[in-house]
Amino acid sequence: MPHYEFFCKACKKTFEKILTMAEHDAEKTACPHCGSHEVEQCWSAFSAVTSKKSA
């Protein structure tokens, strides 16, 4: 499942949340520190696991 990084405009803290794509699209994310819904998603790095194939 994807990890999403958010920034809370109310308490000025960042936090991460693991959500399915359906959860991300359906629900309004709340800050775990203050409970505010004034959050915005941040750009963050991602990683992908691939299998190494020989030539």
C-alpha positions, 0 to 999 in steps of 0.5 A: 500500500502507498505511503502518503505524506501530509502537512497540517496547516493548523499545527504545522506538523508533517505526518505519514499515513498508509492508505489504499488508493480507494481510501485516499480518494474517498476519505478526508484525512485528519491530522493525528496530532490535532485532529484538523482536516486542514491538511495538504498532501506533500510531494515525497519520494517513492521506491519500487521493487523490481526483479532483476533479470539477467540478459 
